[in-house]
Amino acid sequence: MRALIAGEIGGVALAAAVGWLVLLARWLRGRPAAGSWLAGLRHVPRRYLVDVHHVVARRPVAARMHALAAGGVLGGSVLALAAAVSGLGWSVWALVALAFGVGGMGALLAWRRRVPGTPAALSGGAFLWLPAALAAWCVGNGLAALFMAVGAPMTAIVGAVVLGGAGGVALLRLVALGPMRHALAGVAWLAGHTRPGRFAGDGRDTGLRPLDLAAARLGVLVPADFPGPVLASFDACIQCGRCEEACPAFAAGQRLNPKALIQILSGAMRAVPPPYAGRPAPMAPVLLGTGGMAQPIVGNVLHPDTLWACTTCRACVEECPMLIEHVDAVVSLRRGQTLMLGQVRDGAARVLEASRARAEPGGRDLAARGDALATLDVPVLAPGGETDILLWLGEGAFDARYGRTLRALVALMRRAGLRFATLGADEVDCGDLARRLGDEAGFQSLAAEAIAALKTRRFAKIVTADPHALHVLRNEYPALGGIWRVQHHTGLLDELVRDGRLRLERREGVRVAYHDPCYLGRYNGEIDAPRRLLDASCAGRVEMERHGMRAMCCGGGGGGPASDVDAVTRIPDLRMAQARAVGAGMVAVACPGCTAMLEGVTGPRPDVRDVAELVLAAVVA
């Protein structure tokens, strides 16, 4: 009997190992990974048990289901195999039965998630068979272990082993169909994760990697252009739908569903992709082209508009239990379309052309960037000059509305006695828009010009009120040789209040809800300083349902406004509705893009003010 149990469990384990090797052979057809997959295997236990489960635990019911199912299946299988091979006594078999019983409880919870109805975000199809397969494996092997412990008749043990074997065959079949593939692919992805910084320090690793512009192939056109671990990440998707629920583009009815996107990329590796039983991208026609590692992705199996609908807000990445990097995949595909094929949306093409020709996506005169501060006599730092703070104005400086924010910031910095200056006409566009739209060559050209200008000046740090510029200067310029301390204006003002250089008095008024900019919160982890400033300035701060690291995007990132993708509704309308839902009469912002998008909402809506404006109103002279 021990040999029968060992053969059953060992056979399933061997088949799973062979399946993993088959998948690995496919992933290895991608570009070589930057690090070693083999060396990364040592990190998998911690990444799985800590980092993955940190995200899974945000939904306690799902966390309990996963812990019981995964723990019971793995623990029971390993113990049963050890007991069968070693010939240990009844007490060990009783422990095996207990472990499989735990797995059976997990299978029951998996069934309860879908009964009486499957939530819309969860995929159906083969996933509906997963609880039954798990239950058969756990119940069959659990009964076999229990019968071994109590010395039951051989026929009872054989029957239980047959039931467990049927569950094992079903689980292996579900690997091929997708529901259990993540159990194998997840190991490879966590071992070779392309952003290891997510597992160290503050867990922020959000800067895009520079391309070698001398390479023959730039960006991604076919599945083989993705690095091997990234291909594994597509197969690691468990189709839980958390990314779908978080995506602002999907909520607005744009042609993007991040879950469907990852499944399309997974299927693109295969001539015959497994069926997808989740919700598709809204309004996006399903493309039924031929898959394969050397077959085109965009226009063949993926609708082009899906790429340009992404706001690069990283809400999908923040919610993904398997830590998949959806935005990196989107930008890689955009790079292929932009750099290799020249196929971008008309509006995006115009801003990219202006960026190349005028170093400014609107084609405006660089000297006009400082017009909003013309009456304030802000110094311009000449080459060779020195100051304490270099004030980076950003693209918003051309907008009259954002000029109010900059004037408030300058007034506060002067009240605190700070010494600062701008670059004047030498401040070119930082390149954020070009890079998100896939024009890496344009970005690197702008970055080289900006870095050269900055290196001719001496300063202690850069301060900017634009989170997109903050992110590029802080996280993406260092790879190109530009390393400085870069601070957001809310962080600077928070320090000034903390040090007593600015004294604030809380003002009574309407309820104020703070809207977290994606490139300040999720990209840079800065969510507390703006709230401390608002608590010191305003008496009635409230939180929207989605806030902090899980805030909803305003719709202005990733070149969305320039790409002009069709939608059922506008993302900022959805965001303003969330503000109204908590009774906010004012929305505080900390980004020129967010200001423009939220103030563009028509009809009755909360007022919009930058944090700097509210702080200035609360300053005690």
Salt bridges, closest charged atoms under 4 A:
ASP51 OD2 - ARG46 NH1 3.35
ASP205 OD1 - ARG195 NH1 3.16
ASP205 OD2 - ARG209 NH2 3.16
ASP225 OD2 - ARG217 NH1 2.59
ASP235 OD1 - ARG181 NH1 3.54
ASP235 OD2 - ARG270 NH2 3.00
GLU244 OE1 - LYS259 NZ 3.80
GLU244 OE2 - ARG279 NH2 2.37
GLU245 OE1 - ARG59 NH2 2.57
ASP305 OD2 - ARG255 NH1 2.38
ASP305 OD1 - ARG345 NH1 2.84
GLU318 OE2 - ARG58 NH2 3.46
GLU319 OE2 - ARG58 NH1 3.74
GLU319 OE2 - ARG550 NE 2.77
GLU325 OE1 - ARG195 NE 3.66
GLU325 OE2 - ARG198 NH1 2.73
GLU325 OE1 - ARG314 NH1 3.02
ASP328 OD2 - ARG195 NE 2.82
GLU360 OE2 - ARG364 NH2 2.89
GLU386 OE2 - ARG419 NH2 2.92
ASP388 OD1 - ARG419 NH2 3.14
GLU395 OE1 - ARG364 NH2 3.66
GLU395 OE2 - ARG369 NH1 2.97
ASP426 OD2 - ARG457 NH2 2.64
GLU427 OE2 - ARG369 NE 3.57
ASP432 OD1 - ARG436 NE 3.01
ASP432 OD2 - HIS468 ND1 3.33
ASP439 OD2 - ARG356 NH2 2.90
GLU440 OE1 - ARG335 NH2 2.89
GLU440 OE2 - ARG435 NH2 2.84
GLU476 OE1 - ARG435 NH1 3.18
GLU476 OE1 - ARG436 NH2 2.68
GLU476 OE2 - HIS471 NE2 3.20
ASP494 OD2 - ARG532 NH2 2.70
GLU495 OE1 - LYS461 NZ 3.79
GLU495 OE2 - ARG485 NH2 3.43
ASP499 OD1 - ARG498 NE 3.18
ASP516 OD2 - ARG531 NH2 2.63
GLU526 OE2 - ARG474 NH1 2.80
ASP535 OD1 - ARG541 NE 2.64
GLU543 OE2 - ARG531 NE 2.67
GLU543 OE2 - ARG541 NH1 2.88
ASP566 OD2 - ARG255 NH2 3.75
ASP573 OD1 - ARG570 NH1 3.48
GLU599 OE2 - ARG401 NE 2.97
ASP607 OD2 - ARG609 NH2 3.03
ASP610 OD1 - HIS489 NE2 2.95
GLU613 OE2 - ARG401 NH2 2.88
GLU613 OE1 - ARG404 NH2 3.71
